[in-house]
Amino acid sequence: MEKGQKVKLRNGNDAKIVFVSKFGKLLVVEYIDDELPAVHWHNSNGSFYADCESALDIV
């Protein structure tokens, strides 16, 4: 995954990768209807949590 890539989250919302750290962590902006966008850090494989499934995982 790379900066600028548009992705879909498990919860069905669209998101965009806006930053990739030197350690591979992904900063993702989640677009939620008319609300302000939410920002989340993800693991390099797109998961939100390392050890369990989350609605915020990139699918």
Stockholm file with secondary structure:
# STOCKHOLM 1.0

chainA/1-59         MEKGQKVKLRNGNDAKIVFVSKFGKLLVVEYIDDELPAVHWHNSNGSFYADCESALDIV
#=GR chainA/1-59 SS CCTTCEEEBTTSCEEEEEEECTTCCEEEEEECTTSCCEEEEECTTSCSSSSSCCTTSBC
#=GC SS_cons        CCTTCEEEBTTSCEEEEEEECTTCCEEEEEECTTSCCEEEEECTTSCSSSSSCCTTSBC
//
